[in-house]
Amino acid sequence: MVICIYQIMPGPTTHCSSNSMEMQWKIMARGDRDRLSDLPDAILLYILSMLGEGKEVVRTSVLSQRWQFLWKSVSVSLNFGVPDYPYDERTKKKILVFVASINRELHYWRSCEKIKAFRVFPVKYKEYLVKDYDFWVYFAMKVANVEEFTLKFCIINFPDCAYKFPQFAYKNTLLKNLVLGSCQLNPSGSVTWTSLVSLSIGHLKLTYNTLEKILSGCPNLESLELDSVLGISRLEISSVKLRKLIILNDENDCYSQWHDEDTHPLEIFAPYIENLVLSGFLYNEIRLQQSNVASLVTAVLHFNVDFIEFEDEEEKLEKEFRYLKELLLSVGHVENLELGPLCIELGQTAIMLPILELRGWRSPPSGCKFLKLNATLKHLDFAGICSFVQSSSDLETLVIDWNNHKPIDRLLSYTKEVEQSRRFEAHKNCSLLHLKVIKIINFHGKLSGNDLVL
């Protein structure tokens, strides 16, 4: 085994240098001695890097004098998660013990030559721990100069009561990936995150000017994730390097108390974005136009929606229909499209499609080559889905995810049983000759007797 490990070192495959041959001979000649420790540093460091956890790497220092300081040269990732006991049982003392344990470990890790990532997940923001939070940020961005830093509070505070990201942290030229959750961002000066390629910020309020300042300080940013971010009604991305945009919204009791003050639609202007993901629970519209996302290749629309300004259910339903039609039109040029639950209470995207079809609506022409639908193929689903698929003349692959879908009894109120059967029969033998692959996943039950599947 030792010889095999040694042979992974780069070098000529047919001839060994005299030094290499001598080292191999020494290793094999020592029958009862520590042959592993005689391997070159490069191989030992490679072995240590495979251990993953930083603590496991440090433990190897007790093996022998040869191993005592090797761990300091290994690139490690530090992860500090939430303790196992429930939050409501925690006392201030337990929280302080948890924080002190992190600070104590960071003290020892200061001598490590390379800390690649530092991730910490405090339970909840506490004002009396601000100095400790600041110390963690300082350690990550000024002492260890990590490439990846994550600071996410597990229990969400109101935005005005969240942790204020320190001003010194807006200047860093080495950081590549940054994830911040429930932190206030308000840089007083310019932002200098020149190496940052991925930014994820969540559960906070931002102004348009603040977000613009942050993005202008990230000239090499490739991916932006906004998770439950309030306060902005316009998102303008002009960078040619930023190609992926993810917008998430949590269905969170705390978050739902904020949205009353922020029900403005969000307009997106991102002409160079290639990958767009909209996911979660929306309290307002996200407006897209093809001309504003002209480079879009992949769109994932996997969200629920609730237009709270409409008290009348019929008015709300009509609004949701109009919104779905506008949304499908705005992504009609993408090559890869995934449609998830677009919620009408207990409804789904694949339920809205058949309702629209029953009303005589026809899907706009689509250029997608890959389509994924989260739906079941009930009679009414089939008519709407088939209508949508037929409008995609370039479609090559259709994937239907059968998982976690509830009954669609609500649709029965939109048409009589005779009309349902007639429309199903009209679409049952629709031509799908342009398809090359049809894939059904998460299907539970027997295929026999299910003519919709067969």
DOMI-371898 format. One line per field, with one value per residue (C-alpha): residue number from 1; x, y, z. Coordinates in Angstrom, 2 decimals. Layout:
N
k = [NUM ...]
c1 = [X ...]
c2 = [Y ...]
c3 = [Z ...]
// end
This chain:
454
k = [1 2 3 4 5 6 7 8 9 10 11 12 13 14 15 16 17 18 19 20 21 22 23 24 25 26 27 28 29 30 31 32 33 34 35 36 37 38 39 40 41 42 43 44 45 46 47 48 49 50 51 52 53 54 55 56 57 58 59 60 61 62 63 64 65 66 67 68 69 70 71 72 73 74 75 76 77 78 79 80 81 82 83 84 85 86 87 88 89 90 91 92 93 94 95 96 97 98 99 100 101 102 103 104 105 106 107 108 109 110 111 112 113 114 115 116 117 118 119 120 121 122 123 124 125 126 127 128 129 130 131 132 133 134 135 136 137 138 139 140 141 142 143 144 145 146 147 148 149 150 151 152 153 154 155 156 157 158 159 160 161 162 163 164 165 166 167 168 169 170 171 172 173 174 175 176 177 178 179 180 181 182 183 184 185 186 187 188 189 190 191 192 193 194 195 196 197 198 199 200 201 202 203 204 205 206 207 208 209 210 211 212 213 214 215 216 217 218 219 220 221 222 223 224 225 226 227 228 229 230 231 232 233 234 235 236 237 238 239 240 241 242 243 244 245 246 247 248 249 250 251 252 253 254 255 256 257 258 259 260 261 262 263 264 265 266 267 268 269 270 271 272 273 274 275 276 277 278 279 280 281 282 283 284 285 286 287 288 289 290 291 292 293 294 295 296 297 298 299 300 301 302 303 304 305 306 307 308 309 310 311 312 313 314 315 316 317 318 319 320 321 322 323 324 325 326 327 328 329 330 331 332 333 334 335 336 337 338 339 340 341 342 343 344 345 346 347 348 349 350 351 352 353 354 355 356 357 358 359 360 361 362 363 364 365 366 367 368 369 370 371 372 373 374 375 376 377 378 379 380 381 382 383 384 385 386 387 388 389 390 391 392 393 394 395 396 397 398 399 400 401 402 403 404 405 406 407 408 409 410 411 412 413 414 415 416 417 418 419 420 421 422 423 424 425 426 427 428 429 430 431 432 433 434 435 436 437 438 439 440 441 442 443 444 445 446 447 448 449 450 451 452 453 454]
c1 = [0.00 2.82 4.44 1.17 0.83 4.37 3.78 1.13 3.89 4.46 7.50 8.69 6.73 9.48 12.62 13.10 15.80 18.51 17.14 13.65 14.97 17.01 13.96 11.83 14.52 14.76 10.99 10.73 13.84 12.45 10.10 9.02 9.66 7.39 7.65 4.78 6.72 9.57 7.42 8.12 6.22 4.21 2.68 2.04 0.32 -1.80 -2.85 -3.69 -5.76 -7.99 -9.05 -11.45 -12.15 -9.63 -9.63 -8.70 -5.77 -4.50 -4.76 -2.05 0.49 0.72 1.78 5.47 7.93 7.89 4.16 4.16 3.98 2.85 -0.78 0.10 0.82 -2.46 -5.28 -8.25 -11.86 -13.24 -16.93 -18.73 -22.36 -25.13 -24.96 -27.48 -29.64 -32.85 -32.67 -35.52 -33.54 -30.44 -29.24 -26.94 -24.23 -24.52 -24.37 -21.25 -19.62 -20.34 -18.90 -15.86 -15.13 -15.04 -12.72 -10.43 -10.12 -9.46 -6.61 -4.88 -5.65 -3.82 -0.57 -2.06 -0.53 -3.67 -7.29 -9.33 -12.83 -14.39 -18.10 -19.94 -23.65 -24.56 -27.96 -29.34 -27.94 -27.21 -26.04 -23.72 -21.81 -21.06 -17.35 -17.18 -18.94 -16.53 -13.61 -14.81 -15.13 -11.71 -10.12 -11.60 -10.87 -7.77 -5.90 -6.59 -7.41 -9.83 -11.22 -14.68 -16.50 -20.00 -21.79 -25.46 -27.64 -29.96 -32.83 -33.84 -34.07 -35.97 -33.68 -33.28 -32.09 -29.62 -25.85 -24.09 -21.37 -18.20 -16.83 -13.31 -14.70 -15.73 -12.06 -10.71 -8.94 -8.59 -12.13 -13.82 -17.08 -19.13 -22.38 -24.12 -27.45 -29.36 -26.61 -27.04 -25.03 -24.38 -20.88 -19.94 -17.35 -16.58 -16.57 -13.44 -14.17 -12.17 -11.70 -15.25 -16.95 -19.97 -22.09 -25.11 -26.94 -30.17 -32.83 -32.07 -33.27 -31.28 -31.61 -30.99 -27.93 -26.41 -26.82 -25.39 -22.38 -21.79 -22.06 -19.76 -17.14 -17.29 -15.99 -15.39 -18.67 -20.20 -23.07 -25.47 -28.02 -30.63 -32.48 -35.48 -34.04 -36.44 -36.29 -35.33 -37.77 -35.19 -32.29 -29.93 -26.97 -24.70 -21.64 -20.84 -19.22 -22.23 -24.07 -26.13 -28.90 -30.82 -33.75 -35.16 -37.89 -38.67 -42.22 -41.27 -43.55 -41.02 -40.43 -44.17 -44.40 -41.99 -43.58 -46.49 -44.01 -42.46 -44.99 -43.48 -42.78 -39.15 -38.04 -34.97 -32.64 -29.88 -29.03 -26.02 -27.53 -27.53 -28.98 -31.99 -33.59 -36.74 -37.66 -39.66 -42.69 -43.36 -45.44 -45.07 -44.25 -40.88 -41.13 -39.14 -39.07 -37.28 -35.31 -34.02 -32.84 -31.86 -28.91 -30.90 -30.24 -31.68 -34.69 -35.96 -39.34 -40.04 -42.00 -45.33 -47.12 -49.69 -50.94 -52.05 -53.45 -56.49 -59.06 -61.47 -60.44 -61.60 -59.61 -56.57 -56.94 -57.20 -54.07 -52.18 -53.28 -52.06 -48.79 -48.14 -48.81 -46.44 -43.79 -43.92 -43.71 -40.63 -38.69 -39.95 -36.46 -34.56 -33.14 -33.68 -36.85 -38.05 -41.53 -42.20 -45.09 -46.58 -49.00 -52.70 -53.32 -53.01 -52.41 -49.33 -47.90 -49.15 -52.59 -52.58 -51.56 -54.63 -56.94 -55.57 -55.95 -59.55 -60.16 -58.92 -55.42 -52.57 -48.99 -46.73 -44.03 -41.08 -37.54 -36.63 -34.88 -35.11 -38.29 -38.86 -42.33 -43.19 -46.61 -48.75 -50.45 -54.08 -56.60 -56.67 -52.91 -52.35 -54.31 -52.46 -49.05 -49.59 -50.66 -47.50 -45.24 -46.74 -45.80 -42.13 -41.16 -37.46 -38.09 -35.83 -36.08 -39.12 -38.74 -41.76 -41.15 -44.08 -43.01 -44.97 -48.09 -51.51 -54.92 -56.33 -60.00 -60.08 -59.96 -63.33 -65.07 -63.73 -65.49 -68.03 -67.01 -68.08 -65.87 -62.95 -63.20 -63.56 -60.44 -58.50 -59.41 -58.52 -54.98 -54.53 -53.03 -51.18 -48.03 -44.78 -42.49 -39.90 -39.15 -36.14 -36.33 -39.28 -38.26 -40.58 -39.01 -40.36 -43.28 -44.92 -47.35 -47.86 -47.38 -49.78 -53.20 -51.93 -52.48 -51.31 -47.83 -47.77]
c2 = [0.00 2.40 1.79 2.58 5.85 6.76 6.09 8.81 11.41 13.08 12.07 9.74 6.51 4.31 5.48 6.51 8.87 7.47 9.42 8.01 4.47 4.95 6.26 3.33 0.90 2.50 2.38 -1.29 -2.28 -1.06 -3.84 -2.76 0.98 3.90 3.70 6.14 8.96 8.47 9.58 13.03 16.00 16.42 12.95 13.32 16.66 15.09 12.33 14.86 16.92 13.88 13.84 16.73 17.88 20.31 18.65 15.30 16.92 18.47 15.14 13.68 15.92 13.35 10.49 11.31 14.17 13.98 14.75 17.39 20.47 19.04 20.00 23.69 23.37 21.67 23.65 23.18 24.28 25.35 24.70 25.74 24.68 24.91 22.58 19.78 20.98 22.91 26.68 27.16 25.20 27.28 29.66 32.61 30.52 27.77 30.31 31.88 28.45 27.77 31.12 30.70 27.30 28.88 31.66 29.15 27.07 30.10 31.02 27.72 27.91 31.23 29.37 27.39 28.49 28.00 28.10 27.85 28.24 29.45 28.78 29.69 29.41 31.26 30.50 34.03 37.52 38.74 42.30 41.28 39.05 41.73 41.78 38.01 38.23 41.01 38.85 35.96 38.26 39.77 36.34 35.18 38.26 39.76 37.00 33.79 35.51 32.73 32.16 31.28 32.83 32.01 33.79 32.79 33.25 30.28 32.14 35.20 38.62 41.59 43.34 46.44 44.26 42.15 42.05 44.98 43.70 45.60 48.31 46.85 43.72 45.58 45.67 42.28 41.24 37.51 36.39 34.32 33.10 35.01 33.89 36.19 35.51 37.99 40.61 44.32 45.56 49.29 50.14 53.73 53.85 51.87 48.07 46.21 42.53 42.23 38.44 37.56 35.18 34.07 36.20 35.03 37.42 36.72 37.94 41.63 44.91 46.69 49.92 50.10 52.31 49.90 46.91 48.89 49.86 46.23 44.94 47.66 46.47 42.90 43.17 39.41 38.24 35.28 34.21 36.30 34.86 37.02 35.10 36.91 40.34 43.25 46.93 46.82 47.26 47.27 44.87 46.04 43.84 45.20 43.01 40.61 38.20 37.78 34.91 33.30 34.94 33.16 34.79 32.90 33.73 31.79 31.08 32.21 33.56 36.23 37.15 37.39 40.21 42.33 42.07 44.42 47.28 45.97 44.83 46.57 44.42 43.61 44.43 42.63 44.09 41.57 41.30 39.01 36.57 32.99 31.11 32.32 30.61 31.93 29.82 30.03 32.04 35.36 38.14 40.33 40.09 39.53 41.17 39.97 40.92 38.98 42.06 42.46 38.84 38.32 36.00 33.67 29.98 28.24 29.30 27.51 28.81 26.95 29.19 29.83 33.16 35.07 38.45 39.70 43.01 41.14 40.13 38.73 35.20 35.59 38.79 37.14 34.13 36.32 38.18 34.93 33.74 36.96 36.75 33.16 34.02 37.01 34.95 32.12 34.66 36.30 32.99 31.71 31.98 29.80 26.39 24.80 25.39 23.96 24.72 24.02 24.79 28.14 28.27 29.00 27.92 24.14 24.44 23.90 25.18 22.10 22.87 26.47 25.30 23.09 25.75 28.22 25.61 24.96 28.69 28.53 29.94 28.60 28.57 31.03 29.57 28.32 27.59 25.33 22.02 20.72 20.97 19.74 19.81 19.10 17.53 14.43 13.35 13.43 13.99 17.73 17.97 16.10 18.55 21.58 19.94 18.61 22.05 23.55 20.84 21.23 24.90 23.93 22.84 22.39 20.31 17.24 16.16 16.18 15.31 14.95 14.87 13.05 13.75 15.60 16.59 16.88 16.14 18.70 18.61 22.39 22.11 20.39 23.72 25.08 22.75 19.98 16.34 15.95 18.86 17.45 14.11 15.74 17.86 14.90 12.80 15.70 15.79 12.09 11.30 14.58 14.36 14.60 13.39 16.10 14.60 12.32 11.59 11.45 10.77 10.30 10.40 9.79 7.78 5.53 2.83 0.43 1.46 -1.20 0.23 3.82 4.90 8.42 7.08 4.44]
c3 = [0.00 0.82 -2.56 -4.33 -2.47 -3.34 -7.02 -7.32 -7.23 -10.61 -12.56 -15.35 -15.51 -16.96 -15.12 -11.50 -10.32 -8.10 -5.13 -5.65 -5.91 -2.77 -0.87 -2.01 -0.92 2.52 3.00 2.09 4.05 7.40 8.35 11.83 11.67 10.78 7.01 6.50 8.17 5.72 2.81 1.34 2.76 -0.43 -0.06 3.67 3.13 0.41 2.83 5.54 3.13 2.59 6.25 5.69 9.25 10.70 14.11 12.60 10.84 14.08 15.94 13.68 15.44 18.27 15.98 16.06 15.98 12.19 12.17 14.92 12.69 9.37 10.02 9.87 6.16 5.28 3.68 6.03 6.37 9.76 10.43 13.59 13.69 16.23 19.26 19.43 22.33 21.48 21.51 24.00 26.59 26.23 28.85 28.43 30.02 27.40 24.58 26.10 26.41 22.73 21.66 23.90 22.37 18.90 20.06 21.76 18.59 16.43 18.78 18.00 14.27 13.92 13.27 10.39 7.10 5.00 6.11 2.95 4.41 7.64 8.22 11.40 12.19 15.41 16.88 17.09 17.11 20.62 21.20 24.03 21.57 18.95 19.79 19.29 15.91 14.91 15.97 13.77 10.77 11.48 11.82 8.52 6.43 8.00 9.87 7.94 4.61 3.74 0.27 1.58 4.54 5.83 8.67 8.94 12.00 12.33 14.00 12.01 13.61 12.23 9.74 11.92 14.81 12.84 13.17 11.49 9.19 10.23 7.94 7.82 6.14 2.97 1.95 0.94 -2.25 -1.53 -0.67 -3.40 -1.82 0.74 2.43 4.90 6.59 8.77 8.66 8.00 5.03 4.90 3.65 4.49 1.71 -1.40 -1.45 -2.55 -3.05 -6.24 -6.16 -5.14 -7.59 -5.52 -3.17 -1.17 1.15 2.97 5.41 5.31 3.91 1.25 -0.65 -4.37 -3.80 -1.27 -3.57 -6.47 -4.35 -3.37 -6.95 -8.27 -5.79 -7.13 -10.73 -11.01 -9.50 -11.38 -9.09 -6.97 -4.54 -2.82 -0.12 1.37 0.60 1.02 0.18 -3.50 -6.39 -9.17 -9.72 -12.44 -13.34 -16.05 -15.48 -18.33 -15.86 -13.58 -15.27 -12.49 -10.45 -7.68 -5.90 -2.92 -0.44 2.72 3.86 7.34 10.07 10.96 7.35 6.64 9.20 7.15 3.73 4.53 4.26 1.06 -1.51 -4.52 -7.60 -8.32 -11.85 -13.15 -15.77 -16.41 -20.12 -19.59 -17.08 -18.42 -15.44 -13.45 -10.43 -8.76 -5.74 -2.53 -1.49 -3.24 -1.72 -4.80 -8.47 -10.03 -13.41 -16.39 -20.03 -22.72 -23.75 -20.18 -19.90 -23.54 -22.78 -20.56 -21.28 -18.19 -16.11 -13.00 -11.83 -8.64 -6.33 -4.64 -4.98 -2.96 -4.15 -0.77 -2.06 -3.46 -0.87 -3.45 -4.45 -8.06 -8.51 -6.96 -9.25 -12.36 -11.28 -10.82 -14.28 -15.89 -14.00 -15.11 -18.74 -18.59 -16.88 -19.43 -22.23 -20.70 -20.65 -24.00 -25.52 -23.01 -23.92 -20.49 -18.49 -15.19 -13.89 -10.22 -7.88 -8.82 -5.93 -5.90 -2.32 -2.82 -6.56 -8.72 -11.97 -13.76 -12.39 -13.61 -17.07 -17.54 -16.11 -18.64 -21.36 -20.33 -20.73 -24.30 -23.69 -25.82 -24.66 -26.48 -28.77 -26.73 -27.87 -24.96 -25.66 -22.09 -20.01 -16.47 -14.92 -11.31 -11.86 -11.92 -15.13 -14.08 -16.86 -16.48 -16.03 -19.26 -21.39 -20.07 -20.19 -23.70 -24.89 -23.41 -24.87 -28.34 -28.30 -27.81 -31.30 -30.40 -27.28 -27.08 -23.42 -21.14 -17.44 -15.17 -11.43 -9.82 -6.25 -3.51 -5.42 -3.87 -5.42 -7.85 -6.89 -7.16 -10.96 -11.10 -10.55 -13.82 -16.22 -16.32 -16.36 -20.01 -21.04 -19.05 -20.82 -24.23 -23.80 -22.48 -25.51 -27.82 -26.45 -25.72 -29.11 -29.60 -31.67 -29.73 -32.50 -31.83 -28.42 -28.03 -24.30 -21.89 -18.30 -15.32 -11.86 -8.35 -9.70 -7.13 -8.19 -11.06 -14.67 -15.92 -16.63 -16.52 -20.13 -19.32 -18.60 -21.30]
// end
